[in-house]
Amino acid sequence: MSDNASVVIGRFASRASAEAFRALLQAEGVSSSIRPRKLVAGLEADFELSVAQSQLHRARWLLSESEFTDAELTYLATGELPESE
């Protein structure tokens, strides 16, 4: 496998969650991409987060060290702070 080959490192139920982890990777200098998996035409099942083979080890380490709450994931994905109760 070449260093430029793309490797799936995570699957997420929502685009917002995938975008949050993508933002984390980008902040650490790891390029990534998101691709929706389709069950049937027009119906997305989940979202795959991929990185280059050459950045796989670093990306896995960064994701394993990251534990986000739902509110933090929403903020990272949208930039919006959650409403206080």
Secondary structure, DSSP 8 states (H G I E B T S, - for coil): --TTSEEEEEEESSHHHHHHHHHHHHHTT--EEEEEEEEETTEEEEEEEEEEGGGHHHHHHHHHT----HHHHHHHHH-------
